Amino acid sequence: MPDRDLPPYRRIADDLRAAIATAKLAPGEKLKSENELKDLYGTTRVTVRKALALLKADGLLISEQGRGVFVRQ
């Protein structure tokens, strides 16, 4: 399935997953805020949250309330 056929949240999740796999996002690194990611990907916060939830479920990200979302160590 070509990337353009994927739902937006899957494209964002795949992009972030690739950044983690290639160490563009290092373990322990803080991700941009939901608002910054929303603007970067030209989408809504709901879509960004869905992408982040997918990566959290896969064990790639961890949330720390009041601090942000981080790449899991």
LINVEN-V822139 format. One record per residue. N is the residue number from 0. SS is DSSP state (H for helix, E for strand, C for the rest). OMEGA is omega in radians with two decimals (999 if undefined). BURIAL is b if it has 9 or more other C-alpha atoms within 8 Angstrom, else e. Layout:
n ss omega burial
N SS OMEGA BURIAL
N SS OMEGA BURIAL
This chain:
n ss omega burial
0 C 3.12 e
1 C -3.11 e
2 H -3.07 e
3 H 3.12 e
4 H 3.13 e
5 C 3.03 b
6 C -3.10 e
7 H -3.12 e
8 H 3.11 b
9 H 3.09 b
10 H 3.11 b
11 H 3.14 b
12 H 3.13 b
13 H 3.12 e
14 H 3.12 e
15 H 3.10 e
16 H 3.11 b
17 H 3.12 e
18 H 3.09 b
19 H -3.11 b
20 H -3.11 e
21 C 3.11 e
22 C 2.97 e
23 C 2.96 e
24 C -3.04 b
25 C 3.06 e
26 C -3.13 b
27 C -3.12 e
28 C 3.11 e
29 E 3.06 e
30 C 3.02 b
31 C 3.13 e
32 C 3.09 e
33 H 3.14 b
34 H 3.12 e
35 H 3.11 e
36 H 3.10 b
37 H -3.14 b
38 H -3.13 e
39 H -3.08 e
40 H 3.11 e
41 C -3.09 e
42 C -3.13 b
43 C 3.08 e
44 H 3.12 b
45 H 3.13 e
46 H 3.11 b
47 H -3.14 b
48 H 3.13 b
49 H 3.10 b
50 H 3.14 b
51 H 3.12 b
52 H 3.11 e
53 H -3.13 b
54 H 3.05 b
55 H 3.13 b
56 H 3.11 e
57 C 3.11 e
58 C -3.12 e
59 C -3.10 b
60 E 3.06 b
61 E 3.10 b
62 E 3.01 e
63 E -3.06 e
64 C 3.13 e
65 C -3.12 e
66 C -3.13 e
67 E -3.14 b
68 E -3.06 b
69 E 3.00 b
70 E -3.12 b
71 C -3.12 b
72 C 999 e
